[in-house]
Amino acid sequence: MYKLVKPLFFTMDAETAHHRVTGGLKTFHRVWGAKSLLKQAFSLNDSSLEREVFGLKFKNPVGLAAGFDKNAEFVEEFASLGFGFVEIGTVTPRPQMGNDKPRMFRLPKDGALINRMGFNNQGVEVAAMRLKYFTNRNGLIIGGNIGKNKDTPNEEAVNDYLICFDKLFDVVDYFVVNVSSPNTPGLRDLQEKGPLTLILNALQKQNRLKEHSKPILLKIAPDLTDSQLDDIVDIVKETNIAGIIATNTTISREGLYSEEALISEAGGVSGKPLAYRSTEVIRYLSEKSNRSFPIIGVGGIYSAAEALSKMQAGASLIQLYTGLVYRGPGLVKEICKQLVK
Ligand SMILES: Cc1cc2nc3c(=O)[nH]c(=O)nc-3n(C[C@H](O)[C@H](O)[C@H](O)COP(=O)(O)O)c2cc1C
């Protein structure tokens, strides 16, 4: 089915196609009987798929990566497509437009995307309100990916993360601190040990004030050096956060076959070219830490085989973005089926 409609969507600009697909899914989901039809076609329920990770029970280990549903508009629809968890965001305290369009590009020859969205989102309050009214969760785990506004200086970034944390606290199951997007100028400087420890400690302090604290994870870039990854292992221990999401998009252009004009678009590369490096990062962190914290593996998962290799490298859960664009929603069930086997 997706093979039939994909060529039509691929004639559109990538971001327009994204909105048509998600909008169409939402409209269809409202039709009587559509929800159970989608569930039947795309979901796989099997107790062997269940996972308990950082204290949460996941129906299956396949999640929707951040960025696909930035404003928490389609959470129920993605649950019907078989995902065990959905990560909304990145949200920022105040709404922001993001970078000028076009800002998302397909590289079909590479099975990749380049994006420089720049945290376009409607603001944390809008996302929190939508999630508040989504009560029929049926075991779906929801993550809240949080960031800072573009015009907030790095020295004040901690306040933005704290605002998002507080506003989402009652409506998400876990948090992700995003300091690894290449599209907000200076953001990735926050991955350095000093500022990162400060942000994570402040969030953990706030977390401890709550009646029941929630898992906080850190999402990292694939472009970190080994010594920066060693720092990350130390920081996880020192701040006692729940785990790592590896990885975000890469600024590297290595090994791409597409036309020069496309490759030279600014932004982060996702999809197939990222698969090897993100798995390498997962393995490195897993070995260096003696598997002492959970890792969510993301980056170039196009097949059940790639999902399995991320898990063998040390990932407890995995997430999809670009694979969904190129392979369609059937990929979730394909991975789950293989995991059951
Ligand atoms: C268009 C687009 C927007 C994204 N937006 C976000 C975001 O807002 N926050 C975030 O943490 N990651 C974001 N990502 C990164 C993905 O969550 C994921 O880490 C990355 O794309 C690698 O996975 P993939 O190869 O399966 O796409 C975005 C990716 C794409 C392609």
The ligand as an SDF file (V2000), in Angstrom:
LIG
                    3D

 31 33  0  0  0  0  0  0  0  0999 V2000
   12.8750   16.1880    9.8970 C   0  0  0  0  0  0  0  0  0  0  0  0
   13.4870   15.7380   11.1870 C   0  0  0  0  0  0  0  0  0  0  0  0
   13.2140   16.4480   12.3390 C   0  0  0  0  0  0  0  0  0  0  0  0
   13.7850   16.0410   13.5470 C   0  0  0  0  0  0  0  0  0  0  0  0
   13.4920   16.7290   14.6980 N   0  0  0  0  0  0  0  0  0  0  0  0
   14.0070   16.3300   15.8770 C   0  0  0  0  0  0  0  0  0  0  0  0
   13.6860   17.0030   17.0780 C   0  0  0  0  0  0  0  0  0  0  0  0
   12.9070   17.9580   17.0980 O   0  0  0  0  0  0  0  0  0  0  0  0
   14.2700   16.5700   18.2320 N   0  0  0  0  0  0  0  0  0  0  0  0
   15.1290   15.5010   18.2660 C   0  0  0  0  0  0  0  0  0  0  0  0
   15.6130   15.1400   19.3460 O   0  0  0  0  0  0  0  0  0  0  0  0
   15.4300   14.8250   17.1380 N   0  0  0  0  0  0  0  0  0  0  0  0
   14.8960   15.2140   15.9570 C   0  0  0  0  0  0  0  0  0  0  0  0
   15.2000   14.5310   14.8190 N   0  0  0  0  0  0  0  0  0  0  0  0
   16.1730   13.4050   14.8870 C   0  0  0  0  0  0  0  0  0  0  0  0
   15.4720   12.0670   14.9780 C   0  0  0  0  0  0  0  0  0  0  0  0
   14.7120   11.9560   16.1540 O   0  0  0  0  0  0  0  0  0  0  0  0
   16.5120   10.9220   14.9430 C   0  0  0  0  0  0  0  0  0  0  0  0
   17.3370   11.0130   16.0810 O   0  0  0  0  0  0  0  0  0  0  0  0
   17.3970   10.9650   13.7070 C   0  0  0  0  0  0  0  0  0  0  0  0
   16.6470   11.3420   12.5730 O   0  0  0  0  0  0  0  0  0  0  0  0
   18.0710    9.6120   13.4230 C   0  0  0  0  0  0  0  0  0  0  0  0
   17.1130    8.6000   13.2050 O   0  0  0  0  0  0  0  0  0  0  0  0
   16.6570    8.1140   11.7310 P   0  0  0  0  0  0  0  0  0  0  0  0
   17.8970    7.8310   10.9540 O   0  0  0  0  0  0  0  0  0  0  0  0
   15.7890    6.9110   11.9720 O   0  0  0  0  0  0  0  0  0  0  0  0
   15.8770    9.2530   11.1400 O   0  0  0  0  0  0  0  0  0  0  0  0
   14.6410   14.9100   13.5920 C   0  0  0  0  0  0  0  0  0  0  0  0
   14.9050   14.2140   12.4200 C   0  0  0  0  0  0  0  0  0  0  0  0
   14.3400   14.6040   11.2160 C   0  0  0  0  0  0  0  0  0  0  0  0
   14.6470   13.8220    9.9740 C   0  0  0  0  0  0  0  0  0  0  0  0
  1  2  1  0
  2  3  1  0
  2 30  2  0
  3  4  2  0
  4  5  1  0
  4 28  1  0
  5  6  2  0
  6  7  1  0
  6 13  1  0
  7  8  2  0
  7  9  1  0
  9 10  1  0
 10 11  2  0
 10 12  1  0
 12 13  2  0
 13 14  1  0
 14 15  1  0
 14 28  1  0
 15 16  1  0
 16 17  1  0
 16 18  1  0
 18 19  1  0
 18 20  1  0
 20 21  1  0
 20 22  1  0
 22 23  1  0
 23 24  1  0
 24 25  2  0
 24 26  1  0
 24 27  1  0
 28 29  2  0
 29 30  1  0
 30 31  1  0
M  END
$$$$
